[in-house]
Amino acid sequence: MVTMLQMVLRFGFFTLFGLFRVTTHHKLLFQNFFTLYNVKDYISSIQRIFPDFYLLQNAKEFLMQQYGIKQSFLETLFEPGVRSIYSQNLDNYNIIAALVNVQASNSATLRTFKHGNRNFFETAVRMITCQARYNHLHLNQSIVSIEKKTESYVITLEDGSTREFDAVVIAVPLEVSGISFINLEKVNKYIQSSSREFIKTHLATVKGKVNPAYFGLSHPSQVPNLITTTKTSEHEACPFLSVQTLWRSKEDQYTVTKILSKHPISKEQFQQMFLDIQEVQHFEFPYAYPKLRPLREEELKAPTQLDATPGGGLYYINSIETIASAMEASVYSAKNVAHMVVKKLSQ
């Protein structure tokens, strides 16, 4: 109650009321999205998922002009969440991506995976690796080319071996896949015309003792479990987007901390942030997310069916990430494509 009163005093009643209106007004929009998920039909392009307005307009202007939310609120409380998830700022962000962030704060009204997203992933991997009919799983094998034949597709792997399929589903960004498409000119033209850019993200996990002085505090117990940053931190040489404590020892003040950043954090910076560092692991994701900017008119027709010729069976899950990048959206797109494959194979 005290926190709510502080927010009212700082940002005003109408800002918080505007945020409530955003959540309630667009709850139905996402319910319709999940309704489409249960329909045994298919969506041929992302344009059919959400109204064009939400894909073409700037989120920051929309929230300020349509709902009276103060810029100071967006930059102080809303944008740090966007930065900690997507490594982006609100200045060039599409409305749907912003609404995903807003609705996540009211997730009790939306659909979620039981026991979390990790359970979905682990179940999928277990099904793929344990069932005999999925024994053609190839790990650490790049696809060199996909060639269209009369009624099938031939896939060539980097070891030179080939596989022939009636239908092929692509689940990586075409722009960075490195796959050659043979006898598929429309796919090549789509890749050449794509203006989609990607965000490079660095993730580090550190086992050590957090240095409270680095964060302006006097004791490790005062360091919050989640620290996010505002856009102004970029001008203050702040090395991270967010710092999150994943595990904290009760005995010796050691923690396992996840750090998200736009650039690799140096050894010297780690030594400033932590005392007695025991282990550091660093991961680089060169294509972590697309830049979730407002779309251009021509991008509204980003296809889920890459080969629409008679008998075509080449499909694309990743086009939905042009709108918002999330596991839930990818699951929706995957089921949508599964319906399309079933329809093709049953003809």
CORCORNOR-V883005 format. One record per residue. N is the residue number from 1. RES is the residue in three letters. BURIAL is # if it has 9 or more other C-alpha atoms within 8 Angstrom, else .. D_CENTER is the distance of its C-alpha to the mean C-alpha in Angstrom with 2 decimals. Layout:
BEGIN
<<N & RES & BURIAL & D_CENTER> <N & RES & BURIAL & D_CENTER>>
END
This chain:
BEGIN
<<1 & MET & . & 32.65> <2 & VAL & . & 33.47> <3 & THR & . & 29.88> <4 & MET & . & 29.68> <5 & LEU & . & 33.00> <6 & GLN & . & 31.90> <7 & MET & # & 28.90> <8 & VAL & # & 31.31> <9 & LEU & . & 33.72> <10 & ARG & . & 31.22> <11 & PHE & # & 29.16> <12 & GLY & # & 31.52> <13 & PHE & . & 31.65> <14 & PHE & . & 30.37> <15 & THR & # & 27.03> <16 & LEU & # & 26.38> <17 & PHE & . & 27.86> <18 & GLY & # & 25.64> <19 & LEU & # & 22.52> <20 & PHE & . & 24.13> <21 & ARG & # & 24.82> <22 & VAL & # & 21.26> <23 & THR & # & 20.21> <24 & THR & . & 23.20> <25 & HIS & . & 23.26> <26 & HIS & # & 19.81> <27 & LYS & # & 19.92> <28 & LEU & . & 21.67> <29 & LEU & # & 19.10> <30 & PHE & # & 16.52> <31 & GLN & # & 19.46> <32 & ASN & . & 20.32> <33 & PHE & # & 16.87> <34 & PHE & # & 17.53> <35 & THR & . & 21.11> <36 & LEU & . & 20.15> <37 & TYR & # & 18.49> <38 & ASN & . & 22.02> <39 & VAL & . & 23.92> <40 & LYS & . & 25.20> <41 & ASP & . & 24.76> <42 & TYR & # & 22.25> <43 & ILE & # & 20.26> <44 & SER & . & 21.04> <45 & SER & # & 18.66> <46 & ILE & # & 15.83> <47 & GLN & # & 18.71> <48 & ARG & . & 20.03> <49 & ILE & . & 17.12> <50 & PHE & # & 17.38> <51 & PRO & . & 20.32> <52 & ASP & . & 20.34> <53 & PHE & . & 20.95> <54 & TYR & # & 17.52> <55 & LEU & # & 15.95> <56 & LEU & # & 18.63> <57 & GLN & # & 19.23> <58 & ASN & # & 18.24> <59 & ALA & # & 16.73> <60 & LYS & # & 18.96> <61 & GLU & . & 22.06> <62 & PHE & # & 21.33> <63 & LEU & # & 21.07> <64 & MET & # & 24.12> <65 & GLN & . & 26.30> <66 & GLN & . & 25.70> <67 & TYR & # & 25.44> <68 & GLY & # & 27.32> <69 & ILE & # & 24.78> <70 & LYS & # & 26.04> <71 & GLN & . & 24.36> <72 & SER & . & 25.27> <73 & PHE & # & 23.34> <74 & LEU & # & 20.12> <75 & GLU & # & 20.55> <76 & THR & # & 21.80> <77 & LEU & . & 19.78> <78 & PHE & # & 16.81> <79 & GLU & # & 15.55> <80 & PRO & # & 15.62> <81 & GLY & # & 12.98> <82 & VAL & # & 10.66> <83 & ARG & # & 11.83> <84 & SER & # & 11.42> <85 & ILE & . & 7.68> <86 & TYR & . & 6.64> <87 & SER & # & 10.17> <88 & GLN & . & 11.31> <89 & ASN & # & 14.27> <90 & LEU & # & 15.21> <91 & ASP & . & 17.84> <92 & ASN & # & 15.96> <93 & TYR & # & 13.20> <94 & ASN & # & 13.35> <95 & ILE & # & 14.64> <96 & ILE & # & 12.36> <97 & ALA & # & 9.29> <98 & ALA & # & 12.01> <99 & LEU & # & 13.40> <100 & VAL & # & 10.40> <101 & ASN & # & 10.95> <102 & VAL & # & 14.65> <103 & GLN & # & 14.77> <104 & ALA & . & 13.03> <105 & SER & . & 16.20> <106 & ASN & # & 18.23> <107 & SER & # & 16.57> <108 & ALA & . & 20.09> <109 & THR & . & 20.50> <110 & LEU & # & 17.50> <111 & ARG & . & 16.95> <112 & THR & . & 15.59> <113 & PHE & . & 16.14> <114 & LYS & . & 19.45> <115 & HIS & . & 19.40> <116 & GLY & . & 15.61> <117 & ASN & # & 12.72> <118 & ARG & . & 14.55> <119 & ASN & # & 17.48> <120 & PHE & # & 15.83> <121 & PHE & . & 14.83> <122 & GLU & . & 18.32> <123 & THR & . & 20.08> <124 & ALA & . & 18.66> <125 & VAL & . & 19.72> <126 & ARG & . & 23.04> <127 & MET & . & 23.79> <128 & ILE & # & 23.17> <129 & THR & # & 25.27> <130 & CYS & . & 28.02> <131 & GLN & . & 29.12> <132 & ALA & . & 31.72> <133 & ARG & . & 30.45> <134 & TYR & # & 27.25> <135 & ASN & . & 29.34> <136 & HIS & . & 28.22> <137 & LEU & . & 24.99> <138 & HIS & . & 24.96> <139 & LEU & . & 23.06> <140 & ASN & . & 22.97> <141 & GLN & . & 24.18> <142 & SER & . & 22.87> <143 & ILE & # & 23.59> <144 & VAL & # & 25.94> <145 & SER & # & 26.62> <146 & ILE & # & 26.49> <147 & GLU & # & 29.80> <148 & LYS & # & 30.76> <149 & LYS & . & 34.14> <150 & THR & . & 36.12> <151 & GLU & . & 34.45> <152 & SER & # & 31.96> <153 & TYR & # & 29.57> <154 & VAL & # & 30.45> <155 & ILE & # & 27.83> <156 & THR & # & 29.10> <157 & LEU & # & 27.73> <158 & GLU & # & 28.32> <159 & ASP & . & 31.35> <160 & GLY & . & 32.96> <161 & SER & . & 32.84> <162 & THR & . & 31.93> <163 & ARG & . & 30.74> <164 & GLU & . & 31.44> <165 & PHE & # & 29.42> <166 & ASP & # & 29.90> <167 & ALA & # & 26.19> <168 & VAL & # & 23.20> <169 & VAL & # & 19.49> <170 & ILE & # & 17.13> <171 & ALA & . & 13.62> <172 & VAL & . & 12.80> <173 & PRO & . & 12.55> <174 & LEU & . & 16.21> <175 & GLU & . & 16.63> <176 & VAL & . & 16.38> <177 & SER & . & 17.58> <178 & GLY & . & 21.19> <179 & ILE & # & 22.54> <180 & SER & . & 25.77> <181 & PHE & # & 26.25> <182 & ILE & # & 29.95> <183 & ASN & . & 31.64> <184 & LEU & # & 28.38> <185 & GLU & . & 28.98> <186 & LYS & . & 26.65> <187 & VAL & # & 23.66> <188 & ASN & # & 24.92> <189 & LYS & . & 25.44> <190 & TYR & . & 21.92> <191 & ILE & # & 20.57> <192 & GLN & . & 23.24> <193 & SER & . & 22.56> <194 & SER & . & 18.78> <195 & SER & . & 18.05> <196 & ARG & . & 14.28> <197 & GLU & . & 13.58> <198 & PHE & # & 11.05> <199 & ILE & # & 10.48> <200 & LYS & # & 12.37> <201 & THR & # & 11.73> <202 & HIS & # & 14.53> <203 & LEU & # & 14.66> <204 & ALA & # & 18.17> <205 & THR & # & 19.86> <206 & VAL & # & 23.40> <207 & LYS & # & 26.28> <208 & GLY & # & 28.96> <209 & LYS & # & 30.44> <210 & VAL & # & 28.62> <211 & ASN & # & 30.95> <212 & PRO & # & 31.24> <213 & ALA & . & 33.22> <214 & TYR & . & 30.25> <215 & PHE & . & 28.62> <216 & GLY & . & 32.00> <217 & LEU & # & 32.83> <218 & SER & . & 35.85> <219 & HIS & . & 34.75> <220 & PRO & # & 31.74> <221 & SER & . & 31.60> <222 & GLN & . & 30.86> <223 & VAL & # & 27.54> <224 & PRO & . & 24.74> <225 & ASN & . & 22.21> <226 & LEU & . & 19.38> <227 & ILE & . & 19.97> <228 & THR & # & 17.74> <229 & THR & # & 18.86> <230 & THR & # & 19.65> <231 & LYS & # & 19.67> <232 & THR & . & 23.37> <233 & SER & # & 22.74> <234 & GLU & . & 21.91> <235 & HIS & . & 25.57> <236 & GLU & . & 26.81> <237 & ALA & . & 25.67> <238 & CYS & . & 23.38> <239 & PRO & . & 21.79> <240 & PHE & # & 18.66> <241 & LEU & # & 15.77> <242 & SER & # & 16.07> <243 & VAL & # & 18.42> <244 & GLN & # & 18.16> <245 & THR & # & 21.10> <246 & LEU & # & 20.33> <247 & TRP & . & 24.04> <248 & ARG & # & 27.27> <249 & SER & . & 30.76> <250 & LYS & . & 33.45> <251 & GLU & . & 36.23> <252 & ASP & . & 35.56> <253 & GLN & # & 32.65> <254 & TYR & # & 30.42> <255 & THR & # & 26.66> <256 & VAL & # & 23.60> <257 & THR & # & 21.13> <258 & LYS & # & 17.53> <259 & ILE & # & 17.16> <260 & LEU & # & 14.17> <261 & SER & # & 15.55> <262 & LYS & # & 15.45> <263 & HIS & . & 18.59> <264 & PRO & . & 20.35> <265 & ILE & # & 22.37> <266 & SER & . & 26.04> <267 & LYS & . & 28.48> <268 & GLU & . & 30.40> <269 & GLN & # & 27.48> <270 & PHE & # & 26.77> <271 & GLN & # & 30.50> <272 & GLN & # & 30.47> <273 & MET & # & 27.70> <274 & PHE & # & 29.10> <275 & LEU & # & 32.58> <276 & ASP & . & 33.68> <277 & ILE & # & 30.50> <278 & GLN & . & 30.75> <279 & GLU & . & 27.66> <280 & VAL & # & 24.68> <281 & GLN & . & 21.91> <282 & HIS & . & 19.65> <283 & PHE & . & 16.60> <284 & GLU & . & 15.39> <285 & PHE & # & 12.18> <286 & PRO & . & 13.39> <287 & TYR & # & 10.54> <288 & ALA & # & 7.51> <289 & TYR & # & 5.60> <290 & PRO & # & 7.95> <291 & LYS & # & 9.90> <292 & LEU & # & 9.24> <293 & ARG & . & 13.03> <294 & PRO & # & 15.48> <295 & LEU & # & 16.22> <296 & ARG & . & 19.67> <297 & GLU & . & 21.98> <298 & GLU & . & 21.96> <299 & GLU & . & 18.18> <300 & LEU & # & 18.48> <301 & LYS & . & 19.98> <302 & ALA & # & 17.23> <303 & PRO & # & 18.59> <304 & THR & # & 17.71> <305 & GLN & # & 21.26> <306 & LEU & # & 22.02> <307 & ASP & # & 25.66> <308 & ALA & . & 27.29> <309 & THR & . & 30.81> <310 & PRO & . & 33.12> <311 & GLY & . & 32.13> <312 & GLY & # & 28.80> <313 & GLY & # & 26.26> <314 & LEU & # & 23.38> <315 & TYR & # & 19.98> <316 & TYR & # & 16.42> <317 & ILE & # & 13.38> <318 & ASN & # & 10.77> <319 & SER & # & 12.16> <320 & ILE & # & 10.22> <321 & GLU & # & 7.02> <322 & THR & # & 9.61> <323 & ILE & # & 9.52> <324 & ALA & # & 6.19> <325 & SER & # & 2.84> <326 & ALA & . & 3.89> <327 & MET & . & 6.86> <328 & GLU & . & 9.25> <329 & ALA & # & 8.61> <330 & SER & # & 8.99> <331 & VAL & . & 12.01> <332 & TYR & # & 13.39> <333 & SER & # & 13.28> <334 & ALA & # & 14.85> <335 & LYS & # & 17.54> <336 & ASN & # & 18.20> <337 & VAL & # & 18.87> <338 & ALA & . & 20.93> <339 & HIS & # & 23.11> <340 & MET & # & 23.66> <341 & VAL & # & 24.71> <342 & VAL & . & 27.02> <343 & LYS & . & 28.57> <344 & LYS & # & 29.25> <345 & LEU & . & 30.78> <346 & SER & . & 32.91> <347 & GLN & . & 34.53>>
END
